[in-house]
């Protein structure tokens, strides 16, 4: 099991998409968490209890409202994670079991270390870019302001910490295709396993 992590705007999702295009199985923990927050009855009940009835709209969980609350309140973020992480972990374990015949499985997670998902991986790939490029990517992708992106960045574990725990680091701020960089890592892993 190989974990893919990095800060917001680093390129995790792009790398995961390239791996899927190559036929690899990649568990997107952020996407699954979003889906489960909308569909899982226990999560819905506990989030309504935590944030109030209005936290769900006709479109699903009001993620913007939650983000505004939890990115400035570490205690509330911790409570949110205590509701969501166990359900996502159980879903992930089931996914691993279902896909166990694959030589390499990947899990993409912005909060690999914060969620404890790092305990399930054998190797960690951190994908990163300069702060300036990461900010620019997120603004383009989400329409966020610089201040909003910086607030989200400050709520995450530092890039330095993640890189200190990495087995492999991919810098995504140059023009070399991510898949070429990933192929080098896969070649090295194939040689060892």
Helices and strands as residue ranges (DSSP letters): E 2-5, H 12-21, E 25-28, H 29-39, H 41-51, G 53-55, E 56-57, E 60-61, H 63-70, H 74-98, E 105-108, G 117-120, E 123-128, H 131-142, H 146-154, H 159-164, E 168-171, H 178-192
